[in-house]
Amino acid sequence: MKENIILRGVELCKQFGATVAVNNLSFSLEKGDFLGLIGENGAGKTTLIKILGGEYKPDRGKIIYKGRETNWDTPNQALKKGIGIVHQHLLYIPEFTAEENIFLGKEYVTKKILLDDKSLSDNANSLLKQFPIYPSLNLKERVSNMSPGEREIVEILKILSYDSEILILDEPTASLSKNEAEGLFNSLIFLNKEKSLTIIYISHKLDETIDLCNKIMVMRNGENMGIINKNQFDKGSIIKLMINQDIQKFYPDKSDKVGSIIIEVKNLTTDKLKDINFYVKEGEIVGLYGLMGAGMSNVIKCIFGVETFNKGIINIQNRKEFHKTTVAEMVNEGVYLIPGDRDKYGIFTSFNIRENTTIAHLKYLFHEVILNKNNESKVAHNELSKIHSKYADLNQHLDEISGGNQQKIIITRWLMRDCKLLIVDDITVGIDIGTKKDIYNLLRELTKRGKGIIFVSSEINEIIGMADRVYTMREGEITAEFHGEEINQKNILENIL
């Protein structure tokens, strides 16, 4: 065995009821590795890191850390020994300052058992000098007032305060802007190269994983499908390991037949939009693409009645004109919107899977005075099975299932009744590549049944791969329309910049 191996997993297994989350998984990690851990939702990535970080005990197998077999009783025990996790949903106290959060649980006190604020500040400043990953961080600022990127840095500093040797990050860029993500990348590269910190990095963003990491471990169905070194990185091969199929044909074929116009938007104008004109026909996917803030989300919110517009007409199937819209009117017309920010706009956190699935259509699906939960469960199960949703029980809360399966539930909710036009706003953000492919195929199946789709995405490859026609936007205006072979990166970028 190599002397520089810092962590090994040997035939690790973890099962939850009938679900096998980690299955006979073995791996080794060398000191100074920057390991990308990738796989579809439900592949077992989060369960594995929780085993390594002391949150779960393996049912079988061994963890060997720095040459010794280890059994963590608590995450705090693992942290004190040098293994710390920055979770996707950060663990901080909003009303505490950055320095108070960094040293939470190991506060400095005086002989009178009072908090020693001076020692706290001195040690926080010393830590920031030792690890200058965000020199301008205001350690006295409340975390509630900080940006997502700054909160991420606070969590990393908290782990580094324990002299950690292994830093594990679970989807660290999921809620960060592009600039914040780039800042985080620079910080992690510094910690890895200059401080010899070993890093395990989970992300659904394969491109960033390839750029950052020197090794990638692919998981599927709880198993280690292989560890790939940087000189062997190949995106197509990695994806094939993840989903067990060749993705040369990743996006489905585009429409070869379109029908009549479903919706036509004429001269739509708001404080942020200027004379927006476009249409969508039966059987086609129409992409709206531009830089952040260019107005795509404002357009679709105006159509769906979430935002008001000052001027313009929305014409549905050339038979009904709207000078203003409401959500109820659009739903009655068969126009549905699936938002991208599922945490803010899509899920009801206090509801279970069954309730989240059926909530939008109760009065159409069920006619009982008192809702029959058995009937509701049958409908929810049947509909969710159509999109291959994974869950243990319909009574589970949504925070117990993966983000991709949460998104499938929201999509199912809106497709339980027939629609004419489906509007989707960045619905593949933060989900794995296999689930993305399921969603792409579902959208294309809808167009084959004569439905129209307005497709907003922040990923240019997704727009090119999915859209039959594309409208580019810049500063609240439509700048160009492309179809067929015209839909390429050069044409799109020239008209959004």
N, C-alpha and C positions, 0 to 999 in steps of 0.2 A: 504493500500500500504506500502511496506517495506520502511523503512527510508533510507536504503543504495542503493536504486535504483537511478542511476545517469542519465540514459537516457531511454526514452520510445518513441517508434513509435506507433501511434494509427491510424489504418485504412488508412495507407499511400497509395496513388495512384499516378502513373505517367504514362502518355501516350505520345507517339511520333507518330503522324498521326494515322494509324490504329494499330500500335504496342503498346500493353500494357506491359510496362516494369516492373512496380511494381503494384501489384493488391491487394488492401485492406489488406495491410500487417501490422501486429501489433507485437511488441516484447518489452521486457524490458531487460536492462543491469544493473547489479549491479556494484558498485564501486569495482575495483580490479579484475573484470572478465577478462579472456583471452579468447575471443569468436572467434571461427573459423567460418567463413562464407563461405559455400561451395554450389556448384550447377553447373550444366552444363553451357557452354557458352550460353549467352542469357537468363539465369535464372533471371537476374535483380540485381545481386550483385553490380556491379559497379554503376548502377543507384541509388541504395539504399544509398550507401556510399556518393555519390555526393549530394543526398538530405540532408543527415546528416551533410555534410561538407559545405553546403551553395552554391554549384555549380548549383544545380537545385532547383527550388521551386516545392513542391508537388502540384498536381492538387487538391487533397483533402487529408484530414487527418491532424494529429497534430504531432509535435515534442515537447516532454516535457523534458527539460534539467534541472537537479537539482531542480525539482519540479515546474518549470515554463514553460508555453507554449512559444515556441520560433519560430520566423520566421526570418531566416537569409536572408539578402539582398545580401551578397557577401561571398565568402570563407574567405576573410580576417576578416570579422566580426566574423565568427565562430571560426577562429583561435585565435583571441584576447580573445574570451570567453572560450577557452580551448579545442577545437576540431580541430585536424589537420590531414590531409591526406598525406601519402607518396604514390604517384601514381606509377604505374608500369613503366611508362616512366617519369623518374625523371625530376623535374623542376629546373634546375640550369643554371648558366651562365658559360660556360666552361673556359673562360679566367679570371674569378675571382678566388681569393684564397678561401680556405675552410671557413676562418673566414668572408670574404666578402659575401659569399653565405649564411652563417648562419644568418647574420644580415641584409640581403638584405631587404630593405624597412623600416628598423628602424636603419639607420646608426647613429653613434655618431658624433656630430659636435662640433666645438669650437664656441666661441662667435663671431668669424669672419665668421661664416657659412662655414668653411672649414671642411673637413673630419678629425676627430680626430682618427688617426691610433692607438695611444697608448690606448685610451679607448676601441677601437674595439678589440685590442689584449688582453687587460686585461680581458674584459668581456668574450671573447671566451675561454680563458684559465680557467677562473672561472667556466664557464659552463661545460667544459670538466672535471674539478675536481669534480663538483657536480654530473655529470653523467659519471663516468669513464667506458664508454662502449667501448672505443677504445683509451686507454691512449697514444699509440704511434702515433696517428694521427698528421700529420704535418699540422698545421693550416695555415701556410704560403704557402703551396703548391697550385698551380693552380689545380682546379678540373679536368681540361682536362688531367692532368698527373696522375690522381688517378685511382685505380682499381675500378671495379663496386661495390665491397663491401664497399670501403671507401666512394664512392659517396653516397651510401645508408645511411651510418652513418652521413654524412654531412646533408642530408635531415632530418634525425631524430633529430639531434641536432638543426636544424633550428626550428622545431616544438616545441622542449622542451624549447627553448629560450623564448617562450610565456607562460611558466608555464602551459603547457597543462595538462589536466586531462584525455583526451581520445586521443589515438593514433590509427589511422586507416592505415593499410598497404595493398596495392593491389598488389598481386603477387610479394612479395619482393625478392624471391630467383630465379626468372625466369632467370636472367642473371648472377647469381653468381656461382662460383665454389663450390665444396663440402666443402672445408675448409672455404671459405668465408661465406657460408650458416651456417655452424656450429658456426662461430664467431658471426653472426647476431642472431642466436637462443640464445646464451649465453647472448648477450646484452639485448634482449627482456625479457628473464627470469629475469635478474637483475632488469630491469625497472619495471616489473610487481610485483615481490616479494619484492624487497627492497625499491622501490619508490612508490609502490601502484598505478602505472599507469594502467589505464584501456585500454585494447587493443582489437581492432577488426582486424582480420587477414584473408585475402582472399588468398586462394591457391588452385591450381588444384592438389597439391601433398597431397593426403589424409593422407598418413603415417605421414608426418611432422605435419599436422594439429592435428592429434590424439595425437602425442607425446607432442606438445606444449600447447594445449588449455585445459581449464577446462570445457568449454561448446562448443557445435557445433550447429549452426543454419543452417538448410538445406533449400535452396530455389529452387523452380521449377515453371516455368511459372510466375515469378513475385510474387509468394506467399510463405509465411512461412510454410514449411511442418512440422516443429517441432524443438524444442530446446532440445538437448540431453546433460545430465550431464556426466562428465567423468566416473563415475562408471557404466554408461550404454553404453559406447562406444562399438560398434560392427561394424566392417568394412562392413560386408555383409549387415547389416540392414541399415547402413548409405547410401550405394550405392543404395540400393533398393528405399530409399526415394528420392534420386537424380534423378533416371531414371525411376522410377515407374515400375520396373520389376525385377524379381529375377535374379541374375547374377551367380548362381552356375555354369552355363555354360557360363562363360564370353568370353572365347576364342572359336572360331568355331572349328569344327572337323578338324583334320589334313587330309592330302591327303592319299587316299588309292589306288591311281593309278597315276603312273608317266610314261612319254613317253621317247623320245630320248633326247640326250644332246643338249641343246640350245647353251651354251657357255662353253668353256673349257679354263682355264687360265694355262699356262705352264711356269714355271721358271721365273715368273715376278720379276724383280729386279730393285730397285732404290737405292738412297742413304739411304732411310729409310726402304726399304723392301728387303727381302732375299728369293729368290727361292720360290715364292708363287705359289702353285698348287692347283686348285680346279675346280669343274664343277657344273653346274646347269642343271637340266632336266626339260622338260615340266611338268607342274602340281605340282611343288614343291616350297616350300619356304626354302631357304638356309640362315641360320643365320651366320653372322660374329660377334664374340663377344670377347672383351678384355678390359683391362683398358684403360683409356684415353691416347692417344698417342701410342697405341700398333700397329696402322697401318691400321685399318679397313677403315677409310675414304680415306687414300692414295690409297688403293687397288681399291676402286670403282671410284675414280677420274681418276686413270690411265686407267681403262676400258672405261670410258666415254670420255676420251680425254681432261680432264681438267688439268691433270698432265702428264708429259712425263715419260717414263721408259727407263732404259739403256739396258735391256736385257729381252727377253721373247717373248711369242707368245700368242695372243688372238684369239681363233678359234671360229667362229660363225657357228653353225650347221654343223660342219665338212665339210664345203665347202669353207670357206673363212678365210685366216689367216691374221692377222694384226701384224706387228712388231712395228707399232706406230699407234695411233688412233687420230681422231679429233671428236669433238662433232657432226659436220655435218654428218660424216660417220656413227657414231653410231645411230643417229636419222634415217638415211636412212635404216639402218639395223633393225630398230624396237627395239633399245635398248634405254631406257629412264631413266633418273636420277631425282628423286625428293629429293631435299636437305632438311636437317633438319632446318638449320638457314634460315627461310623464309625471315626475315628482310634483311639479307645480300645477299642471293642468289636467293630468290624465287619471291619476289614481285617487281612490278614497281610502286613506290610510286606516280608518277605523272599520272598514268593510272587509269581508273575506273575499276569496276568489269568486265564489258563486255570485255574491252581491255585486262585485265590481263588474262582472261579465254582463249581467242582465239589467243593470240600473237604468240604462238609457231607454229601454223599450218595454217597461213593465206593463203599461196600459195597452200595448199592442199585442204582447205575447200571452198575457194571462187575463182572464176575464172574471176570476173569482173576486168576491168582496174581500175575503181574507186570502192573502197569497199562500198558495200551497207550495211549501219549500221542496217537497219531493218532485213536483212537476218542474219547479224552477231548476233544481239540480239536474234533472234529466236533460232539459234544454241546454243548460250551461255546458254539461259534459259533452253532449253531442256536437255543439258548436266549437268548443275548444279542441276537440279531437281532429277537426278538419284542418287545423293549422299546426298540429303536432305539438301542442302545449304540454309541458312537463310539470307535474305537480303531484304531491302525495295524496292530497285531500282537498275537496272544494271548500272546506271550512278553514283552510290555512289563510293566514293574513299575507298580504303581498310582500311584506319584508322578509318572508321566509323562502321566497323563490328568487331566481336570478332575474336580472334586468331584462334580458331578452324575453323571458317568459312573461314578465309583467307587460312588456310591449305587445306580445301576442294576445294577451287578455284584452288590452285596450282596442286592438284592431278587431278582435272578435266581437267586442261590444258593439262596434259601429257597423259590423257586417251581418248582424243577426237579422236585420231587415234589409230588404232589397233597396239599393240606392241607384240614383242616376249618375251622380258625380261624387267622387271621393277626393277630398283634399288632404294631402299628407305633408307635414312640416317637419323635415329632418327626423324621420321616425326611426332611422337606423343608428343614431348616435349612441355610443356606449354599449352596443350589443355585438355578439360574436359573429364571425364570418358565415358560419353555417346558418344561423338564424336570419342573417341578412339575405342569404340566398332563398330561404323559405319565403321571406316577405316579398322579394323581387318576383318570384314565381306566382305568388298569390295575386299581386297587382296585375301581372300580365294575364292571368286567368280571368280577372275581372274585365279587362278590355276585350277579351275574346267573347265575353257575354254582352258586349255592347256598352259597357260602362265607360265613363270618362274619368280621367284622373289628372288633378293638378299636383305636380310633384316638386316640392321645394327641398333642396338639399344644400348643405355646405360643402359637399365633396364633388369636385368637378368630374371625377371619373364616374361617379354614380349618375350624374346628369347625362354624361355622354353615353353611358351604357344602357340607361333606362328610357330616356325621353325620345318620343317620335318627333316632337317639335320642341324648340327651346326659345324662350324669350329671355334676353339678357337685360339686366337692370343696373342703373347707376344713379345714385342721388335721387331716388324717388321717381325715376322715369324709365320707360322701356327704351332701350337703345338699339335693339336688333331682334330679328326673328330668323331662326335657322331650322332646317329640316333635312333629313336624309344625310348624305355625305358632308353637308355643310356643318354638321354638329361635330366639331373637333375643338381641341384645346386652343389652338391658335385663334380661331374665329371668336370663341367665347371670351378669352382673356383680352383680346383687342377691344372688346365692347363693354367690359366691366371696369377696366382700369382708367 
